[in-house]
Amino acid sequence: MNKWYTYVVRCRDNTLYTGVTTDIGRRLNEHNSGNRGAKYTKRRRPVELVYWSEHQDRSEAQREEWRIKQLSKKEKEQLIIADMHPMEETSSTLL
């Protein structure tokens, strides 16, 4: 069974976009290249991964996505700071 991830990217205009995927590296590339990237991020490239969390299934990942989307921008920024993953872990594991 594939692991699912909830992720947040920071757009060029400093807005935050939240989504779910089974492959963060592929999805980040899609956001930045225009192939199947979200309409929201299309005009806000490049985007940078700033938060991710791992989940056992899509349903759990989508619940976390919904929870994050309910937060204010300030609360999202606090979440990002509080739960930063070391870059070595992010780059070797996900990208």
GUROTOR-161589 format. One line per 4 residues: their letters; for each residue x, y, z of N, C-alpha, C. Coordinates in Angstrom, 1 decimal, padded with zeros to 4 digits. Layout:
A) X:Y:Z:X:Y:Z:X:Y:Z  ...
END
This chain:
MNKW) 000.8:-001.2:000.0:000.0:000.0:000.0:000.9:001.2:000.0  000.6:002.2:-000.9:001.3:003.5:-000.9:001.0:004.3:000.3  002.1:005.0:000.7:001.9:006.0:001.8:001.4:007.3:001.1  000.6:008.0:001.8:000.0:009.3:001.3:000.6:010.4:002.1
YTYV) 000.8:011.6:001.5:001.3:012.7:002.1:000.4:013.9:002.0  000.4:014.7:003.0:-000.2:016.1:003.0:000.9:017.0:002.9  000.9:018.0:002.0:002.0:018.9:001.8:001.5:020.3:001.7  002.4:021.2:002.0:002.2:022.7:001.8:003.4:023.2:001.1
VRCR) 003.0:024.0:000.0:004.1:024.7:-000.7:003.9:026.2:-000.6  005.0:026.9:-000.6:005.0:028.3:-000.6:005.2:028.8:-002.0  004.2:029.6:-002.5:004.3:030.2:-003.9:005.2:031.4:-003.9  005.5:031.8:-005.1:006.3:033.0:-005.4:005.8:034.2:-004.7
DNTL) 004.4:034.3:-004.6:003.8:035.5:-004.0:003.6:035.4:-002.5  004.3:034.3:-001.9:004.3:034.1:-000.5:002.9:033.5:000.0  002.0:033.1:-000.9:000.8:032.4:-000.4:001.2:030.9:-000.2  000.3:030.2:000.5:000.5:028.8:000.7:-000.6:028.0:000.1
YTGV) -000.2:026.8:-000.5:-001.1:025.9:-001.2:-000.9:024.6:-000.5  -002.0:023.9:-000.2:-002.0:022.6:000.5:-002.7:021.6:-000.4  -002.0:020.4:-000.4:-002.6:019.3:-001.2:-002.2:017.9:-000.6  -002.6:016.9:-001.3:-002.2:015.5:-000.9:-001.7:014.8:-002.2
TTDI) -000.8:013.8:-001.9:-000.1:013.1:-003.0:000.5:011.8:-002.4  000.8:010.9:-003.3:001.6:009.7:-002.9:003.1:009.9:-003.3  003.4:011.0:-004.0:004.8:011.2:-004.4:005.1:012.7:-004.4  005.7:013.2:-003.3:005.9:014.6:-003.2:006.8:015.2:-004.3
GRRL) 007.9:014.5:-004.6:008.8:015.0:-005.6:008.2:015.1:-006.9  007.4:014.2:-007.3:006.6:014.3:-008.6:005.7:015.4:-008.6  004.9:015.5:-007.5:003.9:016.6:-007.4:004.5:018.0:-007.4  005.6:018.1:-006.7:006.3:019.4:-006.7:006.8:019.8:-008.1
NEHN) 007.3:018.8:-008.8:007.7:019.0:-010.2:006.5:019.4:-011.1  005.4:018.8:-010.8:004.2:019.1:-011.6:003.7:020.6:-011.3  003.8:021.0:-010.1:003.4:022.3:-009.7:004.4:023.3:-010.4  005.6:023.0:-010.5:006.6:023.9:-011.0:006.7:023.9:-012.6
SGNR) 006.4:022.8:-013.2:006.5:022.6:-014.6:005.3:022.9:-015.4  004.1:022.9:-014.7:002.9:023.1:-015.4:002.2:021.9:-015.9  002.8:020.8:-015.8:002.2:019.5:-016.2:001.3:019.0:-015.1  000.0:019.2:-015.1:-000.9:018.7:-014.1:-000.8:019.4:-012.8
GAKY) -000.1:020.5:-012.7:000.0:021.3:-011.5:-001.4:021.9:-011.2  -001.6:022.3:-010.0:-002.9:022.9:-009.6:-003.0:024.3:-010.3  -004.3:024.6:-010.7:-004.6:025.9:-011.3:-004.1:027.0:-010.4  -004.2:026.9:-009.1:-003.8:028.0:-008.2:-002.3:028.3:-008.3
TKRR) -001.5:027.3:-008.4:000.0:027.5:-008.4:000.5:027.8:-009.8  -000.3:027.7:-010.8:000.2:027.9:-012.2:000.8:029.3:-012.4  000.1:030.3:-011.9:000.6:031.7:-012.1:001.5:032.1:-010.9  001.8:031.2:-010.0:002.5:031.6:-008.8:003.8:030.8:-008.6
RPVE) 004.4:030.4:-009.7:005.6:029.6:-009.7:006.8:030.5:-009.6  007.9:030.0:-009.0:008.0:028.6:-008.6:007.4:028.4:-007.2  007.2:027.2:-006.8:006.7:026.9:-005.5:007.8:026.1:-004.8  007.8:026.2:-003.4:008.8:025.5:-002.6:008.1:024.7:-001.5
LVYW) 008.5:023.5:-001.3:008.0:022.6:-000.3:008.4:023.2:001.1  007.4:023.4:001.9:007.7:024.0:003.3:007.1:023.1:004.4  006.3:022.1:004.1:005.7:021.3:005.1:005.2:020.0:004.5  005.4:018.9:005.2:004.7:017.6:004.7:004.5:016.7:005.9
SEHQ) 003.5:015.9:005.8:003.3:014.9:006.8:002.8:013.6:006.2  003.2:012.5:006.7:003.0:011.2:006.1:001.7:010.5:006.8  000.9:009.8:005.9:-000.3:009.2:006.4:-000.4:007.8:005.8  -001.2:006.9:006.4:-001.4:005.6:006.0:-002.3:005.4:004.8
DRSE) -003.2:006.3:004.6:-004.1:006.2:003.5:-004.6:007.6:003.0  -005.3:007.6:001.9:-005.7:008.9:001.3:-006.7:009.6:002.2  -007.6:008.9:002.8:-008.6:009.5:003.6:-008.0:010.2:004.8  -007.0:009.6:005.4:-006.3:010.3:006.5:-005.5:011.6:006.0
AQRE) -004.9:011.4:004.9:-004.2:012.6:004.3:-005.2:013.7:004.0  -006.3:013.4:003.4:-007.3:014.4:003.1:-007.9:015.1:004.3  -008.0:014.3:005.4:-008.5:014.9:006.7:-007.5:016.0:007.2  -006.2:015.6:007.1:-005.2:016.6:007.5:-005.1:017.8:006.5
EWRI) -005.3:017.5:005.3:-005.4:018.7:004.3:-006.5:019.6:004.7  -007.7:019.1:005.0:-008.8:019.9:005.3:-008.6:020.7:006.6  -007.9:020.0:007.6:-007.6:020.6:008.9:-006.7:021.8:008.6  -005.7:021.6:007.8:-004.7:022.7:007.5:-005.4:023.8:006.8
KQLS) -006.3:023.5:005.8:-006.9:024.6:005.1:-007.9:025.4:005.9  -008.2:024.9:007.1:-009.1:025.7:008.0:-008.3:026.7:008.8  -007.0:026.5:008.9:-006.1:027.4:009.7:-005.9:028.8:009.0  -005.7:029.8:009.8:-005.4:031.1:009.3:-003.9:031.0:008.7
KKEK) -003.5:032.0:008.0:-002.2:032.0:007.4:-001.2:032.0:008.5  -001.4:032.8:009.6:-000.5:032.8:010.7:-000.4:031.5:011.4  -001.5:030.8:011.5:-001.4:029.4:012.1:-000.7:028.4:011.2  -000.9:028.6:009.9:-000.1:027.7:009.0:001.4:028.0:009.1
EQLI) 001.7:029.3:009.2:003.2:029.6:009.3:003.7:029.0:010.6  003.0:029.0:011.7:003.4:028.4:013.0:003.5:026.9:012.8  002.6:026.3:012.1:002.7:024.8:011.8:004.0:024.5:011.1  004.3:025.3:010.1:005.5:025.1:009.3:006.7:025.2:010.1
IADM) 006.8:026.2:010.9:008.0:026.4:011.8:008.1:025.3:012.8  007.0:024.9:013.4:007.0:024.0:014.5:007.3:022.6:014.0  007.0:022.3:012.8:007.2:020.9:012.3:008.2:020.8:011.2  009.2:021.6:011.1:010.1:021.6:010.0:010.9:020.3:010.0
HPME) 010.9:019.6:008.9:011.7:018.4:008.7:013.1:018.8:008.3  014.2:018.1:008.7:015.5:018.4:008.3:015.6:018.3:006.8  016.3:019.2:006.1:016.4:019.1:004.6:017.0:017.8:004.1  017.9:017.3:004.8:018.5:016.0:004.4:017.5:014.9:004.3
ETSS) 016.6:014.9:005.3:015.5:013.9:005.3:014.5:014.1:004.2  014.2:015.4:004.0:013.2:015.7:002.9:013.8:015.3:001.5  015.0:015.8:001.3:015.6:015.6:-000.1:015.9:014.1:-000.3  016.4:013.4:000.6:016.7:012.0:000.3:015.5:011.1:000.3
TLL) 014.5:011.4:001.1:013.3:010.5:001.2:012.2:010.8:000.2  012.0:012.1:000.0:010.8:012.4:-000.8:011.0:013.0:-002.2  012.1:013.7:-002.4:012.3:014.3:-003.7:013.2:013.5:-004.5
END
